[in-house]
Amino acid sequence: MSDTIKKYSEMYEEKLEEKMISKGFGEVDSHDEEHVMKVVCKHFDLELTDTWSSDCDHYIYEENTADGYTVYVSLYEANANVCVSENVFYYDNDLSAELKQAIYDNDHGDVKIYLSMLYDGEYWIQDTIQDIYLELVELYTDLCKDELTDEGFDEPRSIDMLNLIANN
């Protein structure tokens, strides 16, 4: 690879990372769970809370059955009737899809989602937020690349193709 192509590619990647950092999606911060949660909540104007209130847009919480088993309930309204086949989950790993759908369904700003187990170290909550974060990284990467193109920086094409051209 020619030095010029390599330098341009490195410069482009640096500029792209600077833009991503300015939008909250830098590589270093992507490993910080607290930062990831903050960025996702900011993007969706979302508040996740473990404090019950009637003004939440979605509720996910634990309940116990009459015979002592734990089940999980997911509802859009605090006082809605619970439909066992639609709103009750036996396994918490099914809640990830519920939380993700609640976040996307309520993408209208100033959203509050009640999670009774928010600070209980539940893996599925962090996994869901991380999945959404990765989707946002893809979105913002495309936006930042478009901004760089508008500023006159073309995305480096395939290094192999550029090497072929440079060597001929």
Secondary structure as the mmCIF struct_conf table of DSSP 4:
data_model
#
loop_
_struct_conf.conf_type_id
_struct_conf.id
_struct_conf.beg_label_comp_id
_struct_conf.beg_label_asym_id
_struct_conf.beg_label_seq_id
_struct_conf.end_label_comp_id
_struct_conf.end_label_asym_id
_struct_conf.end_label_seq_id
HELX_RH_AL_P HELX_RH_AL_P1 ASP A 3 SER A 22
TURN_TY1_P TURN_TY1_P1 LYS A 23 GLY A 24
TURN_TY1_P TURN_TY1_P2 GLU A 27 VAL A 28
HELX_RH_3T_P HELX_RH_3T_P1 ASP A 29 HIS A 31
HELX_RH_AL_P HELX_RH_AL_P2 GLU A 33 HIS A 43
TURN_TY1_P TURN_TY1_P3 PHE A 44 ASP A 45
STRN STRN1 LEU A 46 THR A 49
BEND BEND1 ASP A 50 THR A 51
TURN_TY1_P TURN_TY1_P4 SER A 54 ASP A 55
BEND BEND2 ASP A 57 ASP A 57
STRN STRN2 HIS A 58 ASN A 64
TURN_TY1_P TURN_TY1_P5 ALA A 66 ASP A 67
BEND BEND3 GLY A 68 GLY A 68
STRN STRN3 THR A 70 LEU A 75
BEND BEND4 TYR A 76 GLU A 77
TURN_TY1_P TURN_TY1_P6 ALA A 78 ASN A 79
HELX_LH_PP_P HELX_LH_PP_P1 ALA A 80 VAL A 82
HELX_RH_AL_P HELX_RH_AL_P3 VAL A 84 ASN A 87
STRN STRN4 VAL A 88 PHE A 89
BEND BEND5 TYR A 90 TYR A 91
HELX_RH_3T_P HELX_RH_3T_P2 ASP A 92 ASP A 94
HELX_RH_AL_P HELX_RH_AL_P4 LEU A 95 ASP A 105
TURN_TY1_P TURN_TY1_P7 ASN A 106 HIS A 108
BEND BEND6 GLY A 109 ASP A 110
STRN STRN5 VAL A 111 LEU A 115
TURN_TY1_P TURN_TY1_P8 SER A 116 GLY A 121
HELX_RH_AL_P HELX_RH_AL_P5 TYR A 123 ASP A 150
TURN_TY1_P TURN_TY1_P9 GLU A 151 GLY A 152
HELX_LH_PP_P HELX_LH_PP_P2 ASP A 154 PRO A 156
HELX_RH_AL_P HELX_RH_AL_P6 ILE A 159 ASN A 167
#
